[in-house]
Amino acid sequence: MDINSKKILIVEDEEKIVEFIESYLLNSGYEVYKALRGYDALKLFNSQNIDLILLDLMLPDIGGE
């Protein structure tokens, strides 16, 4: 599989952290999705073919456990 077809979902409620990680991943050629809340992450996970999730365990709406 080509790196450009890899989809990564960032689930993090701190926007500055999301921006930092997203920038690095985009520069490395990944397709990046992001969610600031757990329920938004679930919607993205169910609608996209996500290859990897970077998950904050302490989210404001639901936990990442």
mmCIF file as gemmi writes it, N, C-alpha and C atoms, coordinates in Angstrom:
data_model
loop_
_atom_site.group_PDB
_atom_site.id
_atom_site.type_symbol
_atom_site.label_atom_id
_atom_site.label_alt_id
_atom_site.label_comp_id
_atom_site.label_asym_id
_atom_site.label_entity_id
_atom_site.label_seq_id
_atom_site.pdbx_PDB_ins_code
_atom_site.Cartn_x
_atom_site.Cartn_y
_atom_site.Cartn_z
_atom_site.occupancy
_atom_site.B_iso_or_equiv
_atom_site.pdbx_formal_charge
_atom_site.auth_seq_id
_atom_site.auth_asym_id
_atom_site.pdbx_PDB_model_num
ATOM 1 N N . MET Axp A 1 ? 0.834 -1.18 0 1 0 ? 1 A 1
ATOM 2 C CA . MET Axp A 1 ? 0 0 0 1 0 ? 1 A 1
ATOM 3 C C . MET Axp A 1 ? 0.882 1.248 0 1 0 ? 1 A 1
ATOM 4 N N . ASP Axp A 2 ? 0.544 2.181 -0.82 1 0 ? 2 A 1
ATOM 5 C CA . ASP Axp A 2 ? 1.275 3.446 -0.917 1 0 ? 2 A 1
ATOM 6 C C . ASP Axp A 2 ? 0.993 4.317 0.31 1 0 ? 2 A 1
ATOM 7 N N . ILE Axp A 3 ? 2.009 4.996 0.824 1 0 ? 3 A 1
ATOM 8 C CA . ILE Axp A 3 ? 1.856 5.863 2.001 1 0 ? 3 A 1
ATOM 9 C C . ILE Axp A 3 ? 0.786 6.928 1.779 1 0 ? 3 A 1
ATOM 10 N N . ASN Axp A 4 ? 0.615 7.376 0.549 1 0 ? 4 A 1
ATOM 11 C CA . ASN Axp A 4 ? -0.369 8.418 0.258 1 0 ? 4 A 1
ATOM 12 C C . ASN Axp A 4 ? -1.797 7.941 0.437 1 0 ? 4 A 1
ATOM 13 N N . SER Axp A 5 ? -2.009 6.636 0.452 1 0 ? 5 A 1
ATOM 14 C CA . SER Axp A 5 ? -3.358 6.129 0.646 1 0 ? 5 A 1
ATOM 15 C C . SER Axp A 5 ? -3.648 5.816 2.11 1 0 ? 5 A 1
ATOM 16 N N . LYS Axp A 6 ? -2.694 6.034 3.002 1 0 ? 6 A 1
ATOM 17 C CA . LYS Axp A 6 ? -2.899 5.781 4.425 1 0 ? 6 A 1
ATOM 18 C C . LYS Axp A 6 ? -3.668 6.934 5.055 1 0 ? 6 A 1
ATOM 19 N N . LYS Axp A 7 ? -4.739 6.581 5.764 1 0 ? 7 A 1
ATOM 20 C CA . LYS Axp A 7 ? -5.579 7.58 6.419 1 0 ? 7 A 1
ATOM 21 C C . LYS Axp A 7 ? -5.371 7.502 7.928 1 0 ? 7 A 1
ATOM 22 N N . ILE Axp A 8 ? -5.048 8.651 8.522 1 0 ? 8 A 1
ATOM 23 C CA . ILE Axp A 8 ? -4.818 8.718 9.96 1 0 ? 8 A 1
ATOM 24 C C . ILE Axp A 8 ? -5.836 9.667 10.579 1 0 ? 8 A 1
ATOM 25 N N . LEU Axp A 9 ? -6.455 9.206 11.65 1 0 ? 9 A 1
ATOM 26 C CA . LEU Axp A 9 ? -7.424 10.004 12.397 1 0 ? 9 A 1
ATOM 27 C C . LEU Axp A 9 ? -6.776 10.465 13.698 1 0 ? 9 A 1
ATOM 28 N N . ILE Axp A 10 ? -6.733 11.776 13.898 1 0 ? 10 A 1
ATOM 29 C CA . ILE Axp A 10 ? -6.228 12.368 15.141 1 0 ? 10 A 1
ATOM 30 C C . ILE Axp A 10 ? -7.439 12.718 15.995 1 0 ? 10 A 1
ATOM 31 N N . VAL Axp A 11 ? -7.484 12.176 17.201 1 0 ? 11 A 1
ATOM 32 C CA . VAL Axp A 11 ? -8.57 12.475 18.139 1 0 ? 11 A 1
ATOM 33 C C . VAL Axp A 11 ? -7.939 13.129 19.361 1 0 ? 11 A 1
ATOM 34 N N . GLU Axp A 12 ? -8.104 14.432 19.453 1 0 ? 12 A 1
ATOM 35 C CA . GLU Axp A 12 ? -7.44 15.228 20.497 1 0 ? 12 A 1
ATOM 36 C C . GLU Axp A 12 ? -8.237 16.509 20.698 1 0 ? 12 A 1
ATOM 37 N N . ASP Axp A 13 ? -8.474 16.886 21.955 1 0 ? 13 A 1
ATOM 38 C CA . ASP Axp A 13 ? -9.276 18.083 22.218 1 0 ? 13 A 1
ATOM 39 C C . ASP Axp A 13 ? -8.456 19.362 22.31 1 0 ? 13 A 1
ATOM 40 N N . GLU Axp A 14 ? -7.151 19.269 22.303 1 0 ? 14 A 1
ATOM 41 C CA . GLU Axp A 14 ? -6.294 20.46 22.31 1 0 ? 14 A 1
ATOM 42 C C . GLU Axp A 14 ? -5.914 20.81 20.868 1 0 ? 14 A 1
ATOM 43 N N . GLU Axp A 15 ? -6.467 21.912 20.358 1 0 ? 15 A 1
ATOM 44 C CA . GLU Axp A 15 ? -6.291 22.269 18.954 1 0 ? 15 A 1
ATOM 45 C C . GLU Axp A 15 ? -4.83 22.482 18.554 1 0 ? 15 A 1
ATOM 46 N N . LYS Axp A 16 ? -4.033 23.045 19.432 1 0 ? 16 A 1
ATOM 47 C CA . LYS Axp A 16 ? -2.609 23.272 19.108 1 0 ? 16 A 1
ATOM 48 C C . LYS Axp A 16 ? -1.875 21.954 18.897 1 0 ? 16 A 1
ATOM 49 N N . ILE Axp A 17 ? -2.213 20.945 19.692 1 0 ? 17 A 1
ATOM 50 C CA . ILE Axp A 17 ? -1.596 19.623 19.532 1 0 ? 17 A 1
ATOM 51 C C . ILE Axp A 17 ? -2.031 19.006 18.204 1 0 ? 17 A 1
ATOM 52 N N . VAL Axp A 18 ? -3.305 19.152 17.882 1 0 ? 18 A 1
ATOM 53 C CA . VAL Axp A 18 ? -3.826 18.63 16.61 1 0 ? 18 A 1
ATOM 54 C C . VAL Axp A 18 ? -3.104 19.289 15.436 1 0 ? 18 A 1
ATOM 55 N N . GLU Axp A 19 ? -2.944 20.608 15.49 1 0 ? 19 A 1
ATOM 56 C CA . GLU Axp A 19 ? -2.268 21.333 14.408 1 0 ? 19 A 1
ATOM 57 C C . GLU Axp A 19 ? -0.831 20.857 14.225 1 0 ? 19 A 1
ATOM 58 N N . PHE Axp A 20 ? -0.121 20.643 15.315 1 0 ? 20 A 1
ATOM 59 C CA . PHE Axp A 20 ? 1.263 20.181 15.255 1 0 ? 20 A 1
ATOM 60 C C . PHE Axp A 20 ? 1.358 18.793 14.623 1 0 ? 20 A 1
ATOM 61 N N . ILE Axp A 21 ? 0.55 17.867 15.111 1 0 ? 21 A 1
ATOM 62 C CA . ILE Axp A 21 ? 0.579 16.492 14.587 1 0 ? 21 A 1
ATOM 63 C C . ILE Axp A 21 ? 0.129 16.468 13.136 1 0 ? 21 A 1
ATOM 64 N N . GLU Axp A 22 ? -0.945 17.198 12.836 1 0 ? 22 A 1
ATOM 65 C CA . GLU Axp A 22 ? -1.472 17.239 11.472 1 0 ? 22 A 1
ATOM 66 C C . GLU Axp A 22 ? -0.416 17.755 10.488 1 0 ? 22 A 1
ATOM 67 N N . SER Axp A 23 ? 0.272 18.811 10.854 1 0 ? 23 A 1
ATOM 68 C CA . SER Axp A 23 ? 1.298 19.379 9.985 1 0 ? 23 A 1
ATOM 69 C C . SER Axp A 23 ? 2.382 18.353 9.67 1 0 ? 23 A 1
ATOM 70 N N . TYR Axp A 24 ? 2.854 17.679 10.671 1 0 ? 24 A 1
ATOM 71 C CA . TYR Axp A 24 ? 3.894 16.655 10.482 1 0 ? 24 A 1
ATOM 72 C C . TYR Axp A 24 ? 3.403 15.538 9.564 1 0 ? 24 A 1
ATOM 73 N N . LEU Axp A 25 ? 2.191 15.048 9.812 1 0 ? 25 A 1
ATOM 74 C CA . LEU Axp A 25 ? 1.662 13.935 9.023 1 0 ? 25 A 1
ATOM 75 C C . LEU Axp A 25 ? 1.392 14.339 7.572 1 0 ? 25 A 1
ATOM 76 N N . LEU Axp A 26 ? 0.844 15.538 7.37 1 0 ? 26 A 1
ATOM 77 C CA . LEU Axp A 26 ? 0.59 16.004 6.003 1 0 ? 26 A 1
ATOM 78 C C . LEU Axp A 26 ? 1.899 16.152 5.235 1 0 ? 26 A 1
ATOM 79 N N . ASN Axp A 27 ? 2.927 16.686 5.888 1 0 ? 27 A 1
ATOM 80 C CA . ASN Axp A 27 ? 4.234 16.826 5.239 1 0 ? 27 A 1
ATOM 81 C C . ASN Axp A 27 ? 4.869 15.477 4.937 1 0 ? 27 A 1
ATOM 82 N N . SER Axp A 28 ? 4.447 14.445 5.651 1 0 ? 28 A 1
ATOM 83 C CA . SER Axp A 28 ? 4.966 13.094 5.418 1 0 ? 28 A 1
ATOM 84 C C . SER Axp A 28 ? 4.136 12.332 4.393 1 0 ? 28 A 1
ATOM 85 N N . GLY Axp A 29 ? 3.071 12.957 3.874 1 0 ? 29 A 1
ATOM 86 C CA . GLY Axp A 29 ? 2.297 12.36 2.801 1 0 ? 29 A 1
ATOM 87 C C . GLY Axp A 29 ? 1.064 11.578 3.213 1 0 ? 29 A 1
ATOM 88 N N . TYR Axp A 30 ? 0.656 11.686 4.469 1 0 ? 30 A 1
ATOM 89 C CA . TYR Axp A 30 ? -0.535 10.97 4.924 1 0 ? 30 A 1
ATOM 90 C C . TYR Axp A 30 ? -1.794 11.792 4.682 1 0 ? 30 A 1
ATOM 91 N N . GLU Axp A 31 ? -2.915 11.106 4.564 1 0 ? 31 A 1
ATOM 92 C CA . GLU Axp A 31 ? -4.22 11.757 4.517 1 0 ? 31 A 1
ATOM 93 C C . GLU Axp A 31 ? -4.695 11.844 5.964 1 0 ? 31 A 1
ATOM 94 N N . VAL Axp A 32 ? -5.017 13.051 6.433 1 0 ? 32 A 1
ATOM 95 C CA . VAL Axp A 32 ? -5.291 13.261 7.848 1 0 ? 32 A 1
ATOM 96 C C . VAL Axp A 32 ? -6.741 13.684 8.069 1 0 ? 32 A 1
ATOM 97 N N . TYR Axp A 33 ? -7.353 13.043 9.039 1 0 ? 33 A 1
ATOM 98 C CA . TYR Axp A 33 ? -8.671 13.427 9.528 1 0 ? 33 A 1
ATOM 99 C C . TYR Axp A 33 ? -8.493 13.807 10.984 1 0 ? 33 A 1
ATOM 100 N N . LYS Axp A 34 ? -9.336 14.698 11.472 1 0 ? 34 A 1
ATOM 101 C CA . LYS Axp A 34 ? -9.186 15.118 12.857 1 0 ? 34 A 1
ATOM 102 C C . LYS Axp A 34 ? -10.535 15.316 13.521 1 0 ? 34 A 1
ATOM 103 N N . ALA Axp A 35 ? -10.557 15.031 14.815 1 0 ? 35 A 1
ATOM 104 C CA . ALA Axp A 35 ? -11.766 15.206 15.611 1 0 ? 35 A 1
ATOM 105 C C . ALA Axp A 35 ? -11.362 15.742 16.973 1 0 ? 35 A 1
ATOM 106 N N . LEU Axp A 36 ? -12.098 16.736 17.442 1 0 ? 36 A 1
ATOM 107 C CA . LEU Axp A 36 ? -11.825 17.323 18.748 1 0 ? 36 A 1
ATOM 108 C C . LEU Axp A 36 ? -12.659 16.677 19.847 1 0 ? 36 A 1
ATOM 109 N N . ARG Axp A 37 ? -13.611 15.863 19.46 1 0 ? 37 A 1
ATOM 110 C CA . ARG Axp A 37 ? -14.503 15.198 20.419 1 0 ? 37 A 1
ATOM 111 C C . ARG Axp A 37 ? -14.649 13.726 20.038 1 0 ? 37 A 1
ATOM 112 N N . GLY Axp A 38 ? -14.922 12.914 21.024 1 0 ? 38 A 1
ATOM 113 C CA . GLY Axp A 38 ? -15.028 11.475 20.804 1 0 ? 38 A 1
ATOM 114 C C . GLY Axp A 38 ? -16.142 11.074 19.855 1 0 ? 38 A 1
ATOM 115 N N . TYR Axp A 39 ? -17.317 11.699 20.002 1 0 ? 39 A 1
ATOM 116 C CA . TYR Axp A 39 ? -18.431 11.342 19.129 1 0 ? 39 A 1
ATOM 117 C C . TYR Axp A 39 ? -18.158 11.711 17.669 1 0 ? 39 A 1
ATOM 118 N N . ASP Axp A 40 ? -17.454 12.813 17.447 1 0 ? 40 A 1
ATOM 119 C CA . ASP Axp A 40 ? -17.064 13.184 16.086 1 0 ? 40 A 1
ATOM 120 C C . ASP Axp A 40 ? -16.076 12.156 15.519 1 0 ? 40 A 1
ATOM 121 N N . ALA Axp A 41 ? -15.195 11.668 16.378 1 0 ? 41 A 1
ATOM 122 C CA . ALA Axp A 41 ? -14.236 10.641 15.949 1 0 ? 41 A 1
ATOM 123 C C . ALA Axp A 41 ? -14.952 9.362 15.538 1 0 ? 41 A 1
ATOM 124 N N . LEU Axp A 42 ? -15.963 8.976 16.296 1 0 ? 42 A 1
ATOM 125 C CA . LEU Axp A 42 ? -16.724 7.77 15.947 1 0 ? 42 A 1
ATOM 126 C C . LEU Axp A 42 ? -17.409 7.91 14.591 1 0 ? 42 A 1
ATOM 127 N N . LYS Axp A 43 ? -17.964 9.094 14.328 1 0 ? 43 A 1
ATOM 128 C CA . LYS Axp A 43 ? -18.605 9.333 13.029 1 0 ? 43 A 1
ATOM 129 C C . LYS Axp A 43 ? -17.589 9.21 11.894 1 0 ? 43 A 1
ATOM 130 N N . LEU Axp A 44 ? -16.413 9.819 12.069 1 0 ? 44 A 1
ATOM 131 C CA . LEU Axp A 44 ? -15.372 9.738 11.035 1 0 ? 44 A 1
ATOM 132 C C . LEU Axp A 44 ? -14.89 8.301 10.863 1 0 ? 44 A 1
ATOM 133 N N . PHE Axp A 45 ? -14.693 7.607 11.962 1 0 ? 45 A 1
ATOM 134 C CA . PHE Axp A 45 ? -14.229 6.224 11.899 1 0 ? 45 A 1
ATOM 135 C C . PHE Axp A 45 ? -15.213 5.351 11.126 1 0 ? 45 A 1
ATOM 136 N N . ASN Axp A 46 ? -16.497 5.579 11.335 1 0 ? 46 A 1
ATOM 137 C CA . ASN Axp A 46 ? -17.521 4.781 10.668 1 0 ? 46 A 1
ATOM 138 C C . ASN Axp A 46 ? -17.731 5.167 9.206 1 0 ? 46 A 1
ATOM 139 N N . SER Axp A 47 ? -17.31 6.366 8.821 1 0 ? 47 A 1
ATOM 140 C CA . SER Axp A 47 ? -17.551 6.816 7.45 1 0 ? 47 A 1
ATOM 141 C C . SER Axp A 47 ? -16.312 6.741 6.553 1 0 ? 47 A 1
ATOM 142 N N . GLN Axp A 48 ? -15.141 6.557 7.139 1 0 ? 48 A 1
ATOM 143 C CA . GLN Axp A 48 ? -13.898 6.514 6.365 1 0 ? 48 A 1
ATOM 144 C C . GLN Axp A 48 ? -13.191 5.179 6.628 1 0 ? 48 A 1
ATOM 145 N N . ASN Axp A 49 ? -12.302 4.829 5.76 1 0 ? 49 A 1
ATOM 146 C CA . ASN Axp A 49 ? -11.503 3.615 5.938 1 0 ? 49 A 1
ATOM 147 C C . ASN Axp A 49 ? -10.187 4.012 6.613 1 0 ? 49 A 1
ATOM 148 N N . ILE Axp A 50 ? -10.243 4.236 7.917 1 0 ? 50 A 1
ATOM 149 C CA . ILE Axp A 50 ? -9.11 4.741 8.697 1 0 ? 50 A 1
ATOM 150 C C . ILE Axp A 50 ? -8.092 3.62 8.927 1 0 ? 50 A 1
ATOM 151 N N . ASP Axp A 51 ? -6.805 3.939 8.701 1 0 ? 51 A 1
ATOM 152 C CA . ASP Axp A 51 ? -5.734 2.968 8.913 1 0 ? 51 A 1
ATOM 153 C C . ASP Axp A 51 ? -5.132 3.046 10.313 1 0 ? 51 A 1
ATOM 154 N N . LEU Axp A 52 ? -5.128 4.237 10.907 1 0 ? 52 A 1
ATOM 155 C CA . LEU Axp A 52 ? -4.507 4.428 12.209 1 0 ? 52 A 1
ATOM 156 C C . LEU Axp A 52 ? -5.218 5.55 12.955 1 0 ? 52 A 1
ATOM 157 N N . ILE Axp A 53 ? -5.405 5.365 14.265 1 0 ? 53 A 1
ATOM 158 C CA . ILE Axp A 53 ? -6.008 6.398 15.102 1 0 ? 53 A 1
ATOM 159 C C . ILE Axp A 53 ? -4.999 6.81 16.164 1 0 ? 53 A 1
ATOM 160 N N . LEU Axp A 54 ? -4.751 8.121 16.26 1 0 ? 54 A 1
ATOM 161 C CA . LEU Axp A 54 ? -3.957 8.687 17.341 1 0 ? 54 A 1
ATOM 162 C C . LEU Axp A 54 ? -4.969 9.261 18.321 1 0 ? 54 A 1
ATOM 163 N N . LEU Axp A 55 ? -5.089 8.639 19.491 1 0 ? 55 A 1
ATOM 164 C CA . LEU Axp A 55 ? -6.221 8.893 20.374 1 0 ? 55 A 1
ATOM 165 C C . LEU Axp A 55 ? -5.814 9.447 21.736 1 0 ? 55 A 1
ATOM 166 N N . ASP Axp A 56 ? -6.391 10.582 22.076 1 0 ? 56 A 1
ATOM 167 C CA . ASP Axp A 56 ? -6.287 11.147 23.416 1 0 ? 56 A 1
ATOM 168 C C . ASP Axp A 56 ? -7.269 10.37 24.298 1 0 ? 56 A 1
ATOM 169 N N . LEU Axp A 57 ? -6.824 9.859 25.428 1 0 ? 57 A 1
ATOM 170 C CA . LEU Axp A 57 ? -7.697 9.057 26.284 1 0 ? 57 A 1
ATOM 171 C C . LEU Axp A 57 ? -8.627 9.896 27.143 1 0 ? 57 A 1
ATOM 172 N N . MET Axp A 58 ? -8.317 11.181 27.319 1 0 ? 58 A 1
ATOM 173 C CA . MET Axp A 58 ? -9.151 12.04 28.179 1 0 ? 58 A 1
ATOM 174 C C . MET Axp A 58 ? -9.827 13.105 27.335 1 0 ? 58 A 1
ATOM 175 N N . LEU Axp A 59 ? -10.972 12.753 26.781 1 0 ? 59 A 1
ATOM 176 C CA . LEU Axp A 59 ? -11.743 13.658 25.942 1 0 ? 59 A 1
ATOM 177 C C . LEU Axp A 59 ? -12.91 14.25 26.747 1 0 ? 59 A 1
ATOM 178 N N . PRO Axp A 60 ? -13.425 15.411 26.328 1 0 ? 60 A 1
ATOM 179 C CA . PRO Axp A 60 ? -14.478 16.056 27.102 1 0 ? 60 A 1
ATOM 180 C C . PRO Axp A 60 ? -15.831 15.337 27.075 1 0 ? 60 A 1
ATOM 181 N N . ASP Axp A 61 ? -16.139 14.612 25.997 1 0 ? 61 A 1
ATOM 182 C CA . ASP Axp A 61 ? -17.461 13.998 25.914 1 0 ? 61 A 1
ATOM 183 C C . ASP Axp A 61 ? -17.466 12.508 26.25 1 0 ? 61 A 1
ATOM 184 N N . ILE Axp A 62 ? -16.55 11.757 25.686 1 0 ? 62 A 1
ATOM 185 C CA . ILE Axp A 62 ? -16.419 10.339 26.024 1 0 ? 62 A 1
ATOM 186 C C . ILE Axp A 62 ? -14.942 10.019 26.152 1 0 ? 62 A 1
ATOM 187 N N . GLY Axp A 63 ? -14.622 9.05 26.979 1 0 ? 63 A 1
ATOM 188 C CA . GLY Axp A 63 ? -13.23 8.66 27.164 1 0 ? 63 A 1
ATOM 189 C C . GLY Axp A 63 ? -12.728 7.844 25.995 1 0 ? 63 A 1
ATOM 190 N N . GLY Axp A 64 ? -11.426 7.853 25.801 1 0 ? 64 A 1
ATOM 191 C CA . GLY Axp A 64 ? -10.824 7.128 24.695 1 0 ? 64 A 1
ATOM 192 C C . GLY Axp A 64 ? -10.462 5.691 25.005 1 0 ? 64 A 1
ATOM 193 N N . GLU Axp A 65 ? -10.854 5.198 26.184 1 0 ? 65 A 1
ATOM 194 C CA . GLU Axp A 65 ? -10.496 3.837 26.553 1 0 ? 65 A 1
ATOM 195 C C . GLU Axp A 65 ? -11.148 2.812 25.675 1 0 ? 65 A 1
